[in-house]
Amino acid sequence: MRTPAPLLLLALTAAAWAQPKWIERQQPEPLTFAELRALSDEPVPAGDLGARLQRLLTTPVVDNTAVLTGATPARPPWKGLGPLLRAAMWNIERGQEFDLIRLALTDPEGLVKDALHRRERAGLESGSREVAAAREQAAWLRGADVLVLNEVDWGMTRTGYRDVARDLALAAGMNYAYGVEFLEVDKLYLGDEDIDLTDDKQEAEIRESLRPDKERYLGMHGTALLSRYPILSARIHRLRRCYDWFGKEKAEIAQLEKGRREVAEKVFLERITREVRQGGRMALIAELAVPEAPGGKVTVIAAHLENKCVPKCRQEQLTDLLHQVGDVTGPLILAGDMNTTGSDAAPTSVRRELSKRVKNPRFWAGQAVNYFNPIGLPRLFTMPANYFKNYQDPTAKSVPFVAPNAEAGFFTHLEKFRFDDGHAFDFRGESARALGGRGGKLADSNQRSTKGFQPTFTFTRDLKGLAGELRLDWIFVKGLAHHPYGEAEPYQWAPHFGAVLDALNAIVPEGISDHHAVLCDLPLEDPGSAPPTPRPWPPLP
């Protein structure tokens, strides 16, 4: 039975105010443009600037305005499960398609209408099945009461200087927390580096696209958590450093400058892939007031693991993070872009690298010579079977020499981890509780496909138009189970119907983001052991 909104709001507010450290709003002070310029030359700033940088990198923004103005959770119901806490995560590629992301979170019909207009202008047809699937998935996403967002800009030229997390939270009527992952202090961003191209038109376009507004540029890029439940507390945990985004990138720039004998366009394309940053990978750890949860709290970890490192270091980041939350009692949701590429670098393309910088990447990408080689071709030709095994399923068992899988340790560690209260992450993946009945390890929280998992990341390899897909984005849930595969464990707070919202993302040309959103449902009440009504996949028109 659905709780009436006034009673639910009363319960949420009471639960929140019962917590002694509940925060209505907090926000660290952003740095000035002059301070950001100083940081572009200082690997370890000292004095007042160093202290201000440290505060910014360790103090999250927290805003509970939504609950104070009467917002209540959607708690979408499902037959056989009752009311749900729907958790979702989405790497939104900095928020460059802000208007489409906002519509995806707030107005499924408006999103479809906008997408159809865009497709029509691009000369693309839209089948009824594709439109119906996108509409259905947008409705699923709108029902999410907890949403983790990776790659979220605040005060960046490329996203119109928006506070993306705040603006999306306001539009969706949600509370939010935000943690700064990086301060973008590359001299290209700051307008302090010359651009020298042989084509005057191209040069003028790039200069205009990169030129910062010194009064509005804040240079922040990070991770956000949006929630219709009150945020009781939030903290930033900075992960083990696997890549030096300041020193290493500076060194590569210096090396590049020695080779300016090459044509200007090639030098610029090489240069624009470099990103000089202060900060590093982090996780945003928050507690939400959920009356139905044991102790009235649910812990959410919004994580973004390193892409520029070998898989072993990502596993060390995971180990470090789990040690931080090992004493958590009650339900816990770990979600984010885990960069489970099986390699030491994420796949990329000219357009993707340009989109990190400029407001109009399509102009330059149309002029550029495609030369990136994002996935090492030798691996494809020497061990194709093993490559595609891991490509489809990064959780696959690693068989040394015969079928190695560098990411296997990541998932083995999650599977074996036990919290201090004896509970474990749920790996059951029963077919009756998985989307489309496709069961298997983790299928209840992460959608499986015919073989392996449904991919969440799409990229153009720039090799004769070939495209690729990988599974990088995940949701892991600690419910009330004591064993990851326990058959008699409770289904309350267990993940159900993990889904990849690929149709939603693909409804517009070139996609809303280069990552698909993912979600899963957690029953707020005990649904018993009877299988719920199946949820079909793909959605039918």
C-alpha positions in Angstrom: 0.0 0.0 0.0 1.4 3.4 -1.0 1.9 5.8 1.9 0.0 9.1 1.4 2.4 12.0 0.5 1.7 14.1 3.6 2.4 11.2 6.0 5.5 10.2 4.0 6.8 13.8 4.1 6.2 13.9 7.9 8.0 10.6 8.4 11.0 11.8 6.2 11.2 15.1 8.0 11.0 13.5 11.4 13.7 11.0 10.5 15.9 13.7 9.2 15.5 16.1 12.1 16.2 13.2 14.5 19.7 13.2 13.2 22.0 15.6 15.1 24.1 16.5 12.1 21.5 17.0 9.4 22.6 19.8 7.0 20.2 22.1 5.3 22.8 23.6 3.0 26.6 23.8 2.9 28.9 24.9 0.1 32.7 25.4 0.1 33.9 28.7 -1.5 35.0 28.3 -5.1 38.4 29.6 -6.1 38.9 32.8 -8.1 40.2 32.8 -11.7 43.5 34.3 -10.4 43.9 31.4 -7.9 43.1 28.8 -10.6 45.8 30.4 -12.8 48.3 30.1 -9.9 47.3 26.5 -9.5 48.3 25.8 -13.1 51.9 26.3 -12.2 52.0 24.9 -8.6 51.9 21.1 -8.2 51.6 21.4 -4.4 50.4 24.9 -3.5 51.3 26.1 0.0 49.9 28.7 2.3 46.4 30.1 2.0 45.9 28.9 -1.5 46.9 25.3 -0.5 44.4 25.5 2.4 41.6 26.8 0.2 42.3 24.1 -2.4 42.2 21.4 0.3 38.9 22.6 1.6 37.4 22.6 -1.8 38.6 19.0 -2.5 37.4 17.6 0.9 34.1 19.5 1.6 31.0 18.5 -0.4 28.2 20.7 -1.3 25.0 19.5 0.4 21.6 21.0 -0.3 18.3 19.7 1.3 16.1 22.4 -0.1 13.8 19.9 -1.9 12.6 18.2 1.3 12.1 21.5 3.0 9.8 22.5 0.2 7.7 19.4 0.4 9.3 17.0 -2.1 8.6 13.3 -1.4 10.1 10.1 -3.0 8.3 8.6 -6.0 8.6 5.1 -4.5 7.5 3.4 -7.7 5.5 0.2 -7.1 5.9 -3.2 -8.9 3.6 -6.2 -8.7 5.0 -8.7 -6.3 7.6 -6.3 -4.8 5.5 -3.4 -3.4 7.0 0.1 -3.2 10.6 0.5 -4.3 13.6 2.6 -3.8 14.9 2.9 -7.4 18.6 3.7 -7.6 20.2 4.9 -10.8 23.6 6.1 -12.0 24.6 7.9 -15.1 28.0 9.3 -16.4 26.5 12.4 -18.1 29.7 13.4 -20.0 30.1 16.7 -18.1 26.5 17.6 -18.7 27.1 19.1 -22.2 23.6 17.9 -23.3 22.0 19.5 -20.3 18.6 20.2 -21.8 18.2 16.6 -22.9 19.4 15.3 -19.5 16.9 17.6 -17.7 14.1 16.3 -19.9 15.2 12.7 -19.3 14.9 13.3 -15.5 11.7 15.3 -15.6 9.6 14.9 -18.8 9.7 11.7 -20.8 7.2 13.0 -23.3 9.1 16.2 -23.8 12.3 14.3 -24.3 10.8 12.1 -27.0 9.3 15.2 -28.7 12.6 17.0 -28.7 14.5 13.9 -29.9 12.1 13.3 -32.8 12.7 16.9 -34.0 16.4 16.4 -33.8 16.2 13.2 -35.7 14.0 14.8 -38.4 16.5 17.6 -38.8 19.3 15.1 -39.2 17.3 13.1 -41.8 17.0 10.1 -39.6 13.9 7.9 -39.3 12.5 6.8 -35.9 10.8 3.4 -35.6 7.8 3.0 -33.3 9.6 0.4 -31.3 12.7 2.5 -30.7 10.5 5.5 -29.6 8.4 3.3 -27.3 11.5 1.9 -25.7 13.0 5.3 -25.1 9.7 6.6 -23.7 9.5 3.6 -21.3 13.1 3.9 -20.1 12.7 7.6 -19.5 9.7 6.9 -17.3 11.8 4.4 -15.4 14.6 6.9 -14.9 12.1 9.6 -13.7 11.0 7.2 -11.0 14.5 7.0 -9.5 14.7 8.5 -6.0 18.5 8.1 -5.8 20.6 9.1 -8.7 24.5 9.1 -8.9 26.0 11.3 -11.6 29.6 11.1 -12.8 31.4 13.7 -14.8 29.5 16.7 -13.6 30.7 20.2 -14.4 30.4 23.4 -12.3 31.6 26.7 -13.8 33.2 25.2 -17.0 33.3 27.0 -20.4 32.2 23.8 -22.3 28.9 23.6 -20.3 28.1 27.3 -20.3 29.4 27.8 -16.7 26.4 25.9 -15.3 26.3 24.4 -11.9 25.0 21.2 -13.5 24.3 19.3 -10.3 22.3 22.1 -8.7 20.4 22.9 -11.9 19.4 19.2 -12.4 18.4 18.9 -8.8 16.2 22.0 -9.0 14.5 20.8 -12.2 13.9 17.3 -10.7 12.8 18.5 -7.2 15.6 16.6 -5.5 18.1 17.2 -2.8 21.8 16.9 -3.9 25.4 16.6 -2.8 28.4 17.3 -5.0 32.1 16.6 -4.6 34.9 18.1 -6.6 37.0 15.5 -8.3 39.2 17.8 -10.3 39.9 21.5 -10.8 40.7 22.0 -14.5 43.7 24.2 -14.6 45.2 23.4 -18.0 46.4 26.6 -19.7 44.2 25.8 -22.7 41.1 26.1 -20.4 42.4 29.2 -18.8 43.2 30.9 -22.2 46.9 31.2 -21.5 48.2 29.0 -24.3 48.6 30.0 -27.9 46.8 28.2 -30.7 48.6 28.1 -34.0 46.9 26.4 -36.9 47.4 26.7 -40.6 43.7 27.2 -41.3 42.6 30.7 -40.0 38.9 29.7 -39.9 39.6 26.7 -37.7 41.9 28.7 -35.5 39.3 31.4 -34.9 36.7 28.8 -34.1 38.8 27.0 -31.6 40.0 30.2 -30.0 36.4 31.4 -29.5 35.3 28.0 -28.2 38.1 27.8 -25.6 38.1 31.5 -24.5 37.0 31.5 -20.8 34.8 34.1 -19.0 37.1 35.0 -16.1 34.2 36.2 -14.0 32.3 32.8 -14.4 35.0 30.2 -14.8 35.3 28.0 -11.7 36.9 25.0 -13.3 35.2 22.3 -11.2 34.4 18.7 -12.4 33.1 16.0 -10.1 30.5 13.6 -8.9 27.0 14.3 -7.7 24.2 12.5 -5.8 20.6 13.5 -6.3 18.0 12.2 -3.8 14.4 12.7 -3.0 15.2 11.5 0.5 16.9 13.9 2.9 20.7 13.8 2.9 21.7 13.3 6.5 25.4 13.5 5.9 28.0 13.5 3.1 31.7 13.3 2.9 34.4 13.1 0.3 36.9 10.2 0.4 39.8 10.7 -1.9 40.9 7.5 -3.5 44.4 6.1 -3.8 46.3 7.9 -6.5 46.7 5.8 -9.6 47.7 8.6 -12.0 49.2 12.0 -11.5 46.9 14.3 -13.4 49.2 17.3 -12.8 52.7 16.1 -13.1 52.3 13.4 -15.6 50.2 15.6 -17.9 52.7 18.4 -17.6 55.5 16.1 -18.5 53.7 14.9 -21.6 53.1 18.5 -22.7 56.8 19.3 -22.3 57.7 16.3 -24.4 55.2 17.3 -27.1 56.6 20.8 -27.3 59.9 19.3 -28.3 58.3 17.8 -31.4 56.8 20.8 -33.0 58.3 19.9 -36.3 55.0 18.1 -37.1 52.1 20.0 -38.7 50.2 22.4 -36.4 47.0 20.4 -36.7 48.6 17.2 -35.5 50.3 19.0 -32.6 47.0 20.6 -31.6 45.1 17.3 -31.7 47.8 15.6 -29.6 47.9 18.6 -27.2 44.1 18.7 -26.7 44.1 15.2 -25.3 46.2 16.4 -22.3 44.4 17.5 -19.2 46.3 19.3 -16.4 44.3 19.0 -13.2 44.5 19.5 -9.5 42.8 16.8 -7.5 42.2 13.2 -8.2 39.6 10.4 -8.2 37.2 10.4 -5.2 34.0 8.9 -3.8 31.1 10.8 -2.4 29.8 8.9 0.7 26.3 10.0 1.9 23.7 8.8 4.3 20.0 9.2 3.4 17.0 9.3 5.7 14.8 6.3 4.6 12.2 5.4 7.2 11.8 1.8 6.0 15.5 1.0 6.3 17.0 -0.6 9.4 18.1 2.3 11.5 16.3 4.7 9.2 19.3 5.2 7.0 20.7 4.0 3.6 24.3 4.7 2.7 25.1 5.6 -0.9 28.6 5.6 -2.4 29.0 7.6 -5.6 32.3 6.5 -7.0 34.4 7.2 -10.1 37.5 5.0 -10.4 40.6 5.8 -12.4 40.8 5.2 -16.2 44.5 6.0 -16.7 45.9 3.1 -14.8 46.3 -0.7 -14.9 43.3 -2.7 -13.5 45.3 -3.7 -10.4 45.3 -0.1 -9.2 41.6 0.2 -9.7 41.2 -2.9 -7.5 43.3 -1.1 -4.9 41.1 1.9 -5.1 38.1 -0.4 -4.5 39.8 -2.0 -1.5 40.6 1.4 0.0 37.0 2.5 -0.5 35.5 -0.7 1.1 37.7 -0.3 4.1 36.2 3.1 4.6 32.6 1.8 4.8 33.2 -1.7 6.3 31.4 -0.7 9.5 28.2 0.5 7.8 25.1 -1.1 9.1 21.9 -1.2 7.1 21.5 -1.1 3.3 24.3 0.3 1.1 24.4 1.2 -2.6 27.8 1.5 -4.4 27.3 3.0 -7.9 29.5 4.7 -10.5 31.7 4.5 -13.5 34.2 1.9 -12.4 36.2 2.1 -15.7 36.4 -1.7 -16.0 38.1 -1.6 -19.4 40.5 -4.4 -18.8 43.2 -1.9 -19.9 45.2 1.1 -18.6 43.3 3.7 -20.6 39.6 4.2 -21.6 38.8 4.1 -25.3 38.5 7.5 -26.9 37.9 9.4 -30.1 38.7 12.8 -31.6 35.2 14.0 -30.9 35.2 12.7 -27.3 38.5 14.4 -26.5 37.4 17.7 -28.1 34.1 17.6 -26.2 36.1 17.7 -22.9 37.3 21.2 -24.0 35.1 23.1 -26.3 31.5 24.2 -26.7 31.3 23.1 -30.3 33.3 20.0 -30.8 31.5 18.9 -33.9 33.1 21.7 -36.0 36.6 20.7 -35.3 35.9 16.9 -35.3 34.6 17.4 -38.9 37.9 18.9 -40.0 40.3 16.6 -38.1 42.1 13.6 -39.4 41.0 10.5 -37.4 44.2 9.0 -36.0 43.3 7.7 -32.5 43.8 4.0 -31.9 41.9 3.6 -28.6 42.1 -0.1 -28.3 45.3 -1.9 -29.0 44.8 -3.9 -32.2 47.4 -6.5 -31.4 45.2 -7.8 -28.6 42.3 -8.2 -31.1 44.3 -10.2 -33.6 46.4 -12.3 -31.2 43.8 -13.3 -28.7 40.4 -12.5 -30.2 38.4 -15.1 -28.3 39.7 -14.0 -24.9 39.4 -10.3 -25.8 35.7 -10.7 -26.7 35.1 -12.8 -23.6 36.2 -10.1 -21.3 34.7 -7.4 -23.5 31.3 -8.8 -22.9 31.8 -9.9 -19.3 34.5 -8.2 -17.2 33.5 -10.4 -14.3 34.6 -13.5 -16.2 37.0 -15.9 -14.5 40.7 -15.3 -15.2 42.6 -18.3 -16.5 46.4 -17.4 -16.5 48.1 -17.7 -19.9 45.0 -19.2 -21.5 42.2 -16.7 -20.9 43.5 -13.9 -18.6 41.1 -11.3 -17.3 42.7 -8.3 -15.6 39.4 -7.1 -14.1 38.4 -10.4 -12.5 40.0 -9.5 -9.2 37.8 -6.4 -8.9 34.6 -8.5 -8.8 36.1 -11.3 -6.8 37.0 -8.8 -4.1 33.4 -7.4 -4.0 32.1 -10.9 -3.9 34.3 -11.9 -0.9 34.0 -8.7 1.0 32.0 -8.9 4.3 30.9 -5.9 6.3 31.3 -5.8 10.0 27.6 -6.7 10.5 28.2 -9.9 8.5 26.3 -8.8 5.4 27.6 -9.0 1.8 27.0 -7.5 -1.6 24.1 -9.3 -3.4 25.4 -11.4 -6.4 22.4 -13.8 -6.7 21.2 -12.7 -10.1 18.1 -15.0 -10.1 16.4 -15.0 -13.5 13.0 -14.3 -11.9 14.4 -11.1 -10.5 16.4 -10.0 -13.6 15.3 -8.0 -16.5 13.9 -10.1 -19.3 14.6 -13.3 -17.2 18.3 -13.2 -18.1 19.9 -14.4 -14.9 23.4 -15.0 -13.8 25.9 -13.4 -11.4 24.9 -9.8 -10.6 22.0 -9.9 -13.1 19.6 -8.6 -10.4 21.6 -5.3 -10.1 23.2 -5.1 -13.5 21.5 -6.2 -16.8 22.9 -9.1 -18.6 22.7 -9.7 -22.3 22.7 -12.8 -24.5 26.4 -13.2 -23.6 27.9 -11.3 -20.7 26.5 -7.9 -19.6 24.7 -5.2 -21.5 27.3 -2.6 -22.4 27.0 0.9 -20.9 29.7 2.8 -22.8 29.8 3.5 -26.6 32.7 4.9 -28.5 33.8 5.4 -32.1 37.1 3.8 -32.7 37.9 6.0 -35.7 39.0 2.9 -37.6 37.0 2.8 -40.8 33.9 3.8 -38.8 34.0 0.9 -36.5 32.2 1.4 -33.1 32.7 -0.3 -29.8 31.0 -0.9 -26.5 32.2 -1.8 -23.0 30.6 -2.4 -19.6 32.1 0.4 -17.3 29.1 1.5 -15.2 27.8 -0.6 -12.3 25.5 -0.7 -9.3 26.3 -3.0 -6.3 23.9 -3.5 -3.4 24.4 -4.6 0.2 20.9 -5.5 1.4 20.1 -7.9 4.3 21.8 -11.0 2.8 24.7 -12.6 4.6 26.0 -14.5 1.6 26.3 -13.1 -2.0 24.5 -16.2 -3.4 22.4 -17.2 -0.4 19.2 -18.9 -1.6 17.2 -18.4 1.6 18.3 -14.8 2.1 15.7 -11.9 2.4 14.6 -10.1 -0.7 13.8 -6.9 1.1 16.5 -4.4 0.1 17.8 -6.9 -2.5 18.4 -5.5 -6.0 15.8 -6.3 -8.7 15.6 -5.8 -12.5 18.9 -4.1 -13.1 18.6 -2.2 -16.4 20.7 -0.4 -19.0 18.8 2.6 -20.5 20.4 2.3 -24.0 17.2 3.1 -25.9 16.8 6.3 -23.9 20.4 7.4 -24.7 20.2 6.5 -28.4 16.9 8.3 -29.1 18.9 11.4 -30.2 21.7 11.4 -32.9 25.1 10.9 -31.3 23.5 10.1 -27.9 22.7 12.2 -24.9 26.0 10.9 -23.3 28.7 8.5 -24.3 27.5 6.4 -21.3 24.1 4.8 -20.8 22.3 5.3 -17.5 21.8 2.2 -15.4 19.3 1.5 -12.6 17.9 -1.2 -10.3 15.0 -1.5 -7.8 15.1 -2.3 -4.1 11.9 -3.4 -2.3 11.2 -1.2 0.7 9.0 -3.8 2.3 9.4 -7.6 2.6 8.0 -9.0 -0.6 8.3 -12.6 0.5 10.0 -15.3 -1.6 7.4 -15.6 -4.4 8.8 -14.3 -7.7 7.5 -10.9 -8.7 5.7 -10.1 -12.0 8.4 -10.2 -14.7 9.6 -6.9 -16.2 9.9 -7.3 -20.0 13.0 -6.3 -21.9 13.3 -4.7 -24.3 10.2 -2.6 -23.6 7.4 -3.3 -26.0 5.6 -0.5 -28.0 
